[in-house]
């Protein structure tokens, strides 16, 4: 299982357990389908920080990064890689 696929599985569980949102597929548009509204987006950002230690600068956030499980997994994986590379450089 790839890192992104593993993250998608973990994110699907996070959506179900913490946000009480069922996500039918990895490509489902969470915004267009109404599964995530503005309050849900804020809660998602809080959960990403809590579960993965990923902090998101709201001013730099692009909604496309949070549109689907696949996009969120890619976003989180990139943040985790950046953090690991920064730690390795120290």
C-alpha positions, 0 to 999 in steps of 0.5 A: 500500500502506498503512503498516499493510499495508507493516508487515504484509509486513515483519512476515511476513518477520520472522516467517519469517526471524527467528522461523522461524514461518509465518503463514498470514494477517494475522488468524491468532491466533498465540497460540491456534494455538501459533505463538507461545509465551512464549519466542516472545513474548519473541523477538518483542519483541526483534525489534520493538525491533531492527527497528523501535526499538519498546520495549515496557514488559512491565507495560503490554503487552496480549497482544491487541496481539500476537495477529495480524500485523494487531494487531502492525502496528497496535501498531508503527505507533502506536508509530512515530507517537508517536515521530515526533510526539515528535521533531517537537515537539522 
